[in-house]
Structures are given as structure tokens and as C-alpha cells.
């Protein structure tokens, strides 16, 4: 398990994002020292299993690294704040939610989350989208739409089918893939690599022996060495991409 913040409502809590006509919940996790000038932000985008215990712990993990983190509930239209496991009926429910969710519609939620996070950070606040699986695709599309200052897609499912957006990505972006991911085979990773070749700030890492979901310690596919290496690379990348000293 990742370390988590103390149970303090001033540091981590659910908040409401958006307006009356378009409002949803997001999990907010702040650094132990709270918000300070120059604090960078992360829009953390869930897998298909909701903003569950794991995703909230990942948000807390990045908060301990000094980031203000918001994880929007992207399935709110069908099932607000749903939390699912990774096998059996929960997995079937997650797949059903995924199949009825339009990424382009959810990007409106990401835009509102980014706007709310920037409002908390102040006028100079810089933010990244970090996403896993379906969230990885959304992180990539968020970068292409110019919603964030950097993006980190982890095993983003379907990115290889949205490469017409690659030329619109003008911010730093770092991809993480598992070598043994049957959902994203090597040829798909190579398609992404080729499409992003024109972006000098695009970075792609493939983890030998790792499968889909290697970062999630609640899944059977968790691979600790790959997860630690990827997290370290992500922190280095974000420190550089979001630095106000650049």
C-alpha cells in the first residue's frame, strides 16, 4: 500500500465541481503543508473502476509528493461515486460503464476539473493530467485539447486509435506501457511512438515483463519494480514539465 495522508478534512475530501447544470464530485487531496504559492497540480483520471480506494490512495501519494490533486468522478452520469473491484461482477459492471461512456463528453468534465484546480492554485498554477487505462486515454486527449500543461498516460487504452490527435499535443507528455499488455500490443506502442516522433517533449517507456495495470497494487497484475520505476520517472518528468522556473 502507498502511504496516505492523515485523516484530515482540510487536506483530503470530496468536493463539488462545475455548475448546477453540469456538476459532479471530485476527490481532492492536498500536500501535508497545504496550498502554497507555486504548488503544482494534477488532474488524476481514474481507471474504469471509479474513484475507488486505490485511486484515492494514488491521489494521496501524489499529494505527499507535493501536488494538489483532483480526481474527478467521470462515471457520474450513470453511477455517481461508484467504486468497483477488479474481478467478477465488478469488472463486468466496469466494462459496461466504459462502453457507454463517450471520451469526448468526459473531456468536458476534465476541463471543468482543470479549471477548478487552477482556481485553487492561483493565476500561475501549472497542472498535469495523469491517467490510468481509460484515464490514460483521457490524459492524452486532455493534452491534445490544451487543457493541461503536461500529461502522463499509463497504459492508455485506445490511444493508438486516436493518433489523429497526436499533432495537437504541444505539451510535454510521458507514456508508460507494459511489455506484456495484451490490450496494448507492441505494434500499438510503436504506432504511438511513430505518431509522437515530431514532439521533442514526448517520452515513451515500456516495462519488461509488466502487464496491463502494473501500477495498481490492488490488481493481480501489479508489478512493484515497474510501478516504482514508473512513479520515479513520472515525478522527475512532472518536476521539469511543471516547474515555474523553466
Helices and strands as residue ranges (DSSP letters): E 12-19, E 22-29, E 41-45, H 53-64, E 68-72, H 88-99, H 103-121, E 127-132, H 134-144, E 150-154, G 159-161, G 163-168, E 172-178, H 186-195, E 202-207, H 224-241
